[in-house]
Amino acid sequence: MTLHAYGWGRANLRDDFGNADDTADGELLYAYLDYLDPKNRDYQVRAGRQYIFEGVMREAIDGLYAKTDLLPTVTASAYAGLPVNLEDEKGRGGDWI
């Protein structure tokens, strides 16, 4: 089992004479626990904030992802969770992928 995490942050270090709304800001881009079958690498499970790249689909979610090899040339995958908004937006309730 491994842990992968990456983020960024910023801080306003100068005095803007009271015009600055926030002195610190940042985003957590991804942070997830990853389990890969240690013997054959036949299946993988991830939980947390992650990017999913499968076929023509590309999505960032807070949720769960699972992938397994059915045959040497056939793979099945599934994921579920909330879409990641990298900007603060209201109205996220009920948004599931």
Secondary structure, DSSP 8 states (H G I E B T S, - for coil): -EEEEEEEEEE--S--TT--S-SEEEEEEEEEEEEE-TTT--EEEEEEEEEEEETTEEEEEEEEEEEEEEETTEEEEEEEEEE--SS--S--TT---
